Amino acid sequence: MSRERTYQTEAVVLRRRNWGEADRILTLFTPLRGKIRVRAVGVRKPASRKAGHLELFHRATLFLAKGRDFDIITQAETVEAYSPLREDLIGSAAASYAVELLDRLSPEESENAAAYRLLVRTLEQLSAGGDPALALRCYDLKLLEYSGYKPELSLCTVCGGEIRAEDQFFSPARGGAVCPRCADRAEGRFPVTLAALKVLRHIQRSELEEALQLPVGKSTLEELESILQRYIQYLLESPMRSRKFYSEVSRPRGEGGV
């Protein structure tokens, strides 16, 4: 990677934390540099002209200068603010989940343009009021693939045989589907219905736009979430805080939710 003293990049703000009296350290995701951490000097001052361009989820064009510990943002211009996400609790919680998952699956400074495009399209979908349940499951499956953790859904991960049109099992430790004949040999396997497996395979082989148009019933969406979250938690080795928050705020009233 070029180590020029200054550079320009588009980026989405994943995380931020205060630094010193007036600065912030931002975790960004970029198309060509992947995940990077940079410093926004003086951004917490009331007169800062960069502050409004560096909010969470913002997509911005940035100019940066190389620094000893962190690169320094010198200019920032908003490309898309996704303002509706800050006005809707469920949308904001869904976006928080999306950026946390990308952050935790991504090593620093590792190019992943496909993941960047996926994040941007998912934020657009959530901001436009699209179904967050389906959008997040498509996001989960696509991001797992782009991050090198694509689950195997067509062949049994134990015997290598083709998956038949019947209920199956899924093993996070094996990284995918397990046929009923091999279930006893798969660590941590759990049952998966044929309906859920078909939807997962359709999303996996389809372009995102097509996958987002797929009609999926509530019970199948819930099963998809269970399958993918058990796999994701196995990979991350710890729960995601944003997932719990999203589950709480999206739960219908009368079920103990908000």
C-alpha positions as CSV (number, residue, x, y, z in Angstrom):
1,M,0.0,0.0,0.0
2,S,1.3,3.5,-0.9
3,R,2.5,5.4,2.1
4,E,2.0,8.9,0.7
5,R,1.9,11.7,3.3
6,T,-1.6,12.8,2.4
7,Y,-4.5,10.9,0.8
8,Q,-8.2,11.0,0.0
9,T,-10.7,8.3,0.7
10,E,-14.4,7.7,1.0
11,A,-15.4,6.2,4.4
12,V,-18.3,5.2,6.7
13,V,-17.9,6.0,10.4
14,L,-18.2,2.8,12.4
15,R,-17.2,4.0,15.9
16,R,-15.8,7.0,17.7
17,R,-14.4,7.8,21.1
18,N,-13.3,11.0,22.8
19,W,-9.6,11.7,22.9
20,G,-8.0,14.4,25.0
21,E,-9.9,17.7,25.5
22,A,-11.3,18.2,22.0
23,D,-10.4,15.3,19.6
24,R,-11.9,12.0,18.7
25,I,-10.5,8.7,17.5
26,L,-12.7,7.4,14.7
27,T,-12.9,3.8,13.4
28,L,-13.7,4.1,9.7
29,F,-14.4,1.6,6.9
30,T,-13.0,2.5,3.5
31,P,-13.2,0.8,0.0
32,L,-9.5,0.3,-0.5
33,R,-7.9,0.5,2.9
34,G,-10.5,-1.4,4.8
35,K,-10.9,-0.6,8.5
36,I,-8.7,2.2,9.7
37,R,-8.5,4.3,12.9
38,V,-7.9,8.0,12.5
39,R,-7.8,11.2,14.6
40,A,-10.2,14.1,14.2
41,V,-8.4,17.0,15.8
42,G,-10.6,19.6,17.5
43,V,-13.8,18.0,16.3
44,R,-15.5,18.4,19.7
45,K,-15.0,22.2,19.7
46,P,-18.3,24.1,19.1
47,A,-16.7,25.9,16.1
48,S,-15.5,22.7,14.4
49,R,-16.5,22.6,10.7
50,K,-15.7,18.9,10.5
51,A,-18.0,17.7,13.3
52,G,-21.2,17.5,11.3
53,H,-19.5,15.3,8.6
54,L,-18.2,12.7,11.1
55,E,-21.3,11.4,12.9
56,L,-21.9,7.7,13.3
57,F,-23.0,5.9,10.1
58,H,-22.1,9.0,8.0
59,R,-20.6,8.3,4.6
60,A,-18.0,11.0,3.8
61,T,-15.2,12.0,1.5
62,L,-12.1,12.6,3.7
63,F,-8.7,14.1,3.2
64,L,-6.1,12.8,5.6
65,A,-2.4,13.4,6.5
66,K,-0.2,10.6,7.7
67,G,0.5,10.7,11.5
68,R,2.8,8.9,13.8
69,D,0.1,7.1,15.8
70,F,-3.0,8.0,13.9
71,D,-3.6,9.5,10.5
72,I,-5.2,13.0,10.8
73,I,-8.4,14.1,9.1
74,T,-7.8,17.5,7.5
75,Q,-11.0,17.9,5.5
76,A,-14.4,16.1,5.5
77,E,-17.4,16.4,3.3
78,T,-20.6,14.4,3.7
79,V,-21.6,12.1,0.8
80,E,-24.7,10.7,2.6
81,A,-25.8,11.3,6.2
82,Y,-28.6,8.6,6.3
83,S,-30.5,11.0,8.5
84,P,-33.6,8.8,8.9
85,L,-31.5,6.3,10.9
86,R,-31.1,8.9,13.6
87,E,-34.9,9.6,13.7
88,D,-36.0,5.9,14.0
89,L,-35.0,3.7,16.9
90,I,-35.3,0.4,15.1
91,G,-33.4,1.7,12.1
92,S,-30.6,3.1,14.3
93,A,-30.4,-0.2,16.2
94,A,-30.2,-2.1,12.9
95,A,-27.4,0.2,11.6
96,S,-25.5,-0.2,14.9
97,Y,-25.7,-4.0,14.4
98,A,-24.4,-3.7,10.8
99,V,-21.4,-1.6,11.7
100,E,-20.5,-3.6,14.8
101,L,-20.5,-6.9,12.8
102,L,-18.3,-5.4,10.1
103,D,-16.0,-3.9,12.7
104,R,-15.6,-7.3,14.5
105,L,-15.1,-9.4,11.4
106,S,-12.6,-7.0,9.8
107,P,-8.9,-6.9,10.5
108,E,-7.3,-3.4,10.3
109,E,-6.0,-2.1,7.0
110,S,-7.3,-5.0,4.9
111,E,-8.9,-4.0,1.6
112,N,-12.5,-5.3,1.2
113,A,-14.3,-3.2,-1.4
114,A,-17.2,-5.8,-1.6
115,A,-17.9,-5.4,2.1
116,Y,-17.8,-1.6,1.8
117,R,-20.4,-1.7,-1.0
118,L,-22.5,-4.1,1.0
119,L,-22.4,-1.8,4.1
120,V,-23.4,1.3,2.0
121,R,-26.3,-0.6,0.3
122,T,-27.6,-1.9,3.6
123,L,-27.5,1.6,5.2
124,E,-29.4,2.9,2.2
125,Q,-32.0,0.1,2.5
126,L,-32.4,0.8,6.2
127,S,-32.6,4.5,5.7
128,A,-35.3,4.1,3.1
129,G,-37.5,2.2,5.5
130,G,-36.8,-1.3,4.1
131,D,-37.6,-4.4,6.2
132,P,-34.7,-4.5,8.6
133,A,-35.2,-8.2,9.4
134,L,-34.6,-9.3,5.8
135,A,-32.0,-6.7,5.2
136,L,-29.9,-7.8,8.1
137,R,-30.1,-11.5,7.2
138,C,-28.9,-10.7,3.7
139,Y,-26.2,-8.5,5.2
140,D,-25.1,-11.3,7.5
141,L,-24.8,-13.9,4.8
142,K,-23.1,-11.7,2.3
143,L,-20.7,-10.2,4.8
144,L,-19.7,-13.7,6.1
145,E,-18.8,-14.5,2.5
146,Y,-16.8,-11.4,1.9
147,S,-15.0,-11.8,5.1
148,G,-13.9,-15.4,4.3
149,Y,-16.5,-17.3,6.4
150,K,-19.0,-18.3,3.8
151,P,-21.1,-21.1,5.2
152,E,-21.3,-24.3,3.0
153,L,-25.0,-24.9,2.2
154,S,-24.9,-27.2,-0.7
155,L,-22.7,-30.1,0.5
156,C,-22.5,-31.9,3.8
157,T,-19.5,-30.6,5.7
158,V,-18.8,-34.0,7.1
159,C,-19.2,-36.5,4.2
160,G,-19.1,-34.1,1.3
161,G,-22.3,-35.4,-0.2
162,E,-24.8,-33.2,-1.9
163,I,-27.5,-31.8,0.4
164,R,-30.9,-33.4,-0.4
165,A,-34.3,-31.8,-0.3
166,E,-35.1,-32.6,3.3
167,D,-34.6,-31.0,6.7
168,Q,-30.9,-30.8,7.6
169,F,-28.5,-29.8,10.4
170,F,-26.1,-26.9,10.7
171,S,-22.8,-27.0,12.6
172,P,-21.0,-23.7,13.4
173,A,-17.8,-25.7,14.1
174,R,-18.0,-27.3,10.7
175,G,-18.9,-24.1,9.0
176,G,-22.1,-25.2,7.3
177,A,-24.8,-27.8,6.6
178,V,-24.6,-31.4,7.9
179,C,-26.8,-34.2,6.4
180,P,-29.0,-36.2,8.8
181,R,-26.8,-39.3,8.2
182,C,-23.7,-37.4,9.6
183,A,-25.4,-35.5,12.4
184,D,-23.9,-37.6,15.2
185,R,-20.4,-36.7,13.9
186,A,-20.9,-33.0,13.9
187,E,-20.0,-31.0,17.0
188,G,-22.6,-28.5,18.1
189,R,-25.0,-29.3,15.3
190,F,-28.7,-28.1,15.4
191,P,-31.6,-28.8,13.2
192,V,-32.4,-26.6,10.2
193,T,-35.7,-26.8,8.2
194,L,-35.6,-27.3,4.4
195,A,-37.5,-24.0,4.0
196,A,-34.8,-22.0,5.9
197,L,-32.0,-23.7,4.0
198,K,-33.6,-22.9,0.7
199,V,-33.9,-19.2,1.6
200,L,-30.3,-19.1,2.8
201,R,-29.1,-20.7,-0.5
202,H,-31.2,-18.3,-2.6
203,I,-29.7,-15.3,-0.8
204,Q,-26.2,-16.7,-1.1
205,R,-26.3,-17.2,-4.8
206,S,-28.3,-14.0,-5.6
207,E,-27.3,-10.4,-6.1
208,L,-28.2,-8.3,-3.1
209,E,-31.0,-6.4,-4.9
210,E,-32.7,-9.7,-5.9
211,A,-32.3,-11.1,-2.4
212,L,-33.9,-8.1,-0.8
213,Q,-37.1,-8.7,-2.9
214,L,-37.5,-12.3,-1.7
215,P,-40.8,-12.9,0.2
216,V,-40.0,-14.6,3.5
217,G,-42.4,-15.4,6.2
218,K,-41.9,-14.3,9.8
219,S,-41.2,-17.8,11.2
220,T,-38.6,-18.4,8.5
221,L,-36.9,-15.1,9.1
222,E,-36.7,-15.9,12.8
223,E,-35.1,-19.2,12.0
224,L,-32.6,-17.5,9.6
225,E,-31.6,-15.2,12.4
226,S,-31.1,-18.1,14.8
227,I,-29.0,-20.0,12.4
228,L,-26.8,-17.1,11.4
229,Q,-26.4,-15.7,14.9
230,R,-25.3,-19.0,16.3
231,Y,-22.7,-19.2,13.5
232,I,-21.6,-15.6,14.0
233,Q,-21.3,-15.9,17.8
234,Y,-19.2,-19.0,17.3
235,L,-16.8,-17.1,15.0
236,L,-16.7,-14.0,17.2
237,E,-16.4,-16.1,20.5
238,S,-18.6,-13.5,22.3
239,P,-22.1,-11.9,21.9
240,M,-22.7,-8.7,20.1
241,R,-24.1,-5.9,22.2
242,S,-25.9,-4.3,19.3
243,R,-27.8,-7.5,18.5
244,K,-29.4,-7.6,22.0
245,F,-30.3,-3.9,21.7
246,Y,-31.9,-4.4,18.2
247,S,-33.8,-7.5,19.5
248,E,-35.2,-5.4,22.4
249,V,-36.4,-2.4,20.4
250,S,-37.7,-4.4,17.4
251,R,-39.8,-6.9,19.5
252,P,-43.5,-6.2,19.1
253,R,-45.4,-4.7,22.0
254,G,-46.9,-7.3,24.2
255,E,-43.9,-9.6,24.0
256,G,-41.9,-7.7,26.6
257,G,-40.4,-5.3,24.2
258,V,-40.6,-1.5,23.8
